[in-house]
Amino acid sequence: VSAMGKTTDSLLALAHGAADVRGEKSEPARRELDMLLSTGERVAMSLLSIAIQARGFAAISFTGSQSGILTNDRHFDARIIEVRPHRIEDELARGRVVIIAGYQGMSYRREITTLGRGGSDTTAVALAAALSAERCEIYSDVDGVYSADPRVVAEADHIPLLDHAMLQEMAESGAKVLCAQAIEWARRSGIAIYARSTFDDSDSARQTVVRKFAPGEELRARAVVAEPNVVLGRVEDASALGSLIRATNEARVGFKDFSVGQRGGSFVVPLLNVPDWSDARKALVSAVPSLSLHEGAAVLSVVGDGLSATAEPLARFVATLSAERIEAMQIVATPLRLGAVIDGARSADAQRALHAAFIEHRGAES
């Protein structure tokens, strides 16, 4: 189970309030954030266990550490390294419903850790793998994956079937239905994921099934995905890249879309799992004074098969942004993705335009 409603956001707000001393804001320590945020799932798991027991069924709730979920030593964005589900198996053998707090585990140093936003998905799939399950059903407030965010693009299509690689690319690019680490676990373990709505239990309920595809899928764009709240970093001095990489590691800041050449390099920092960006920013600029950071940016991506097989998809991508007068500060092209860093204020416009150019255009052609 995940925390209820906006519990995690409320706890984060409390943490930042506690760290505000007479108007002087400081960043809460990541370790203490993990101790605090892990309580949200504990509330949900214990209440669900109480509700099930009250209805006449045997149930028991476990924290991540009690479930045997072992992680690395990073706080706020830890990764699961091993699952030892012995207590879960024992309780299942006794006929109990076992309810497990998602989003959390215990490091090899016996510290409470959290897995980053969407970490309950990762918990579910990792446990499915450890218990030798064939599939993992994930229920949320949406009935699966769409070709764009329906709240932004009214014409977004429901996608009933996807393969692991495609959905992982979508998740890495900002899609919020399932987190990338969960899909990575499913891909490695060969587990099918069924993404469904909690609120529709009818026989005709829609869902998205994620599994390994048989060969023969046609090459096409599948979705338009936005990742808001990112920072574009640039450094012109190639000799400073070593210092930059060391500084990002020490500041515990992840980056992606890293490119480097003789004239320097660029990279993108997603801020979703960086609770202490102001301190990290100071550390990066101190280590590399020539570093420029463009905040308030977003990454817009078209995800699909064979997007670099010819130059036409990239040309259409660039032309679509240009027609909307949206400046692309950086463009990335891979076989599964065309991406651009843009001003975050133009994200909705870009999503609608790219969806019309790649998804609706495809439907009109067929």
FENGILIN-V474727 format. One record per residue. N is the residue number from 0. SS is DSSP state (2 for helix, 1 for strand, 0 for the rest). Layout:
BEGIN
n & ss
N & SS
N & SS
END
This chain:
BEGIN
n & ss
0 & 0
1 & 0
2 & 0
3 & 0
4 & 0
5 & 0
6 & 2
7 & 2
8 & 2
9 & 2
10 & 2
11 & 2
12 & 2
13 & 2
14 & 2
15 & 2
16 & 2
17 & 2
18 & 0
19 & 1
20 & 1
21 & 0
22 & 0
23 & 1
24 & 1
25 & 0
26 & 0
27 & 0
28 & 0
29 & 2
30 & 2
31 & 2
32 & 2
33 & 2
34 & 2
35 & 2
36 & 2
37 & 2
38 & 2
39 & 2
40 & 2
41 & 2
42 & 2
43 & 2
44 & 2
45 & 2
46 & 2
47 & 2
48 & 2
49 & 2
50 & 2
51 & 2
52 & 2
53 & 2
54 & 0
55 & 0
56 & 0
57 & 0
58 & 1
59 & 1
60 & 1
61 & 1
62 & 0
63 & 0
64 & 0
65 & 0
66 & 0
67 & 0
68 & 1
69 & 1
70 & 1
71 & 0
72 & 0
73 & 0
74 & 0
75 & 0
76 & 0
77 & 0
78 & 0
79 & 1
80 & 1
81 & 1
82 & 1
83 & 0
84 & 0
85 & 2
86 & 2
87 & 2
88 & 2
89 & 2
90 & 2
91 & 2
92 & 2
93 & 0
94 & 0
95 & 0
96 & 1
97 & 1
98 & 1
99 & 1
100 & 0
101 & 0
102 & 0
103 & 1
104 & 1
105 & 1
106 & 1
107 & 0
108 & 0
109 & 0
110 & 0
111 & 1
112 & 1
113 & 1
114 & 0
115 & 0
116 & 0
117 & 0
118 & 2
119 & 2
120 & 2
121 & 2
122 & 2
123 & 2
124 & 2
125 & 2
126 & 2
127 & 2
128 & 2
129 & 2
130 & 0
131 & 0
132 & 0
133 & 0
134 & 1
135 & 1
136 & 1
137 & 1
138 & 1
139 & 1
140 & 0
141 & 0
142 & 0
143 & 0
144 & 1
145 & 1
146 & 0
147 & 0
148 & 0
149 & 0
150 & 0
151 & 0
152 & 0
153 & 0
154 & 0
155 & 0
156 & 0
157 & 1
158 & 1
159 & 0
160 & 1
161 & 1
162 & 0
163 & 2
164 & 2
165 & 2
166 & 2
167 & 2
168 & 2
169 & 2
170 & 2
171 & 2
172 & 0
173 & 0
174 & 0
175 & 0
176 & 0
177 & 0
178 & 0
179 & 2
180 & 2
181 & 2
182 & 2
183 & 2
184 & 2
185 & 2
186 & 2
187 & 2
188 & 2
189 & 0
190 & 0
191 & 1
192 & 1
193 & 1
194 & 1
195 & 1
196 & 1
197 & 0
198 & 0
199 & 0
200 & 0
201 & 0
202 & 0
203 & 0
204 & 0
205 & 0
206 & 1
207 & 1
208 & 1
209 & 1
210 & 0
211 & 0
212 & 0
213 & 0
214 & 0
215 & 0
216 & 0
217 & 0
218 & 0
219 & 0
220 & 1
221 & 1
222 & 1
223 & 1
224 & 1
225 & 1
226 & 1
227 & 1
228 & 1
229 & 1
230 & 1
231 & 1
232 & 1
233 & 1
234 & 1
235 & 0
236 & 0
237 & 2
238 & 2
239 & 2
240 & 2
241 & 2
242 & 2
243 & 2
244 & 2
245 & 2
246 & 2
247 & 2
248 & 2
249 & 2
250 & 0
251 & 0
252 & 0
253 & 0
254 & 0
255 & 1
256 & 1
257 & 1
258 & 1
259 & 1
260 & 1
261 & 0
262 & 0
263 & 1
264 & 1
265 & 1
266 & 1
267 & 1
268 & 1
269 & 1
270 & 0
271 & 0
272 & 0
273 & 0
274 & 0
275 & 0
276 & 2
277 & 2
278 & 2
279 & 2
280 & 2
281 & 2
282 & 2
283 & 2
284 & 2
285 & 2
286 & 2
287 & 0
288 & 0
289 & 0
290 & 0
291 & 1
292 & 1
293 & 1
294 & 1
295 & 1
296 & 1
297 & 1
298 & 1
299 & 1
300 & 1
301 & 1
302 & 1
303 & 1
304 & 0
305 & 0
306 & 0
307 & 0
308 & 0
309 & 0
310 & 0
311 & 2
312 & 2
313 & 2
314 & 2
315 & 2
316 & 2
317 & 2
318 & 2
319 & 2
320 & 2
321 & 2
322 & 2
323 & 0
324 & 0
325 & 0
326 & 0
327 & 0
328 & 0
329 & 1
330 & 1
331 & 1
332 & 1
333 & 1
334 & 0
335 & 0
336 & 1
337 & 1
338 & 1
339 & 1
340 & 1
341 & 1
342 & 1
343 & 2
344 & 2
345 & 2
346 & 2
347 & 2
348 & 2
349 & 2
350 & 2
351 & 2
352 & 2
353 & 2
354 & 2
355 & 2
356 & 2
357 & 2
358 & 2
359 & 2
360 & 2
361 & 2
362 & 2
363 & 2
364 & 2
365 & 0
END
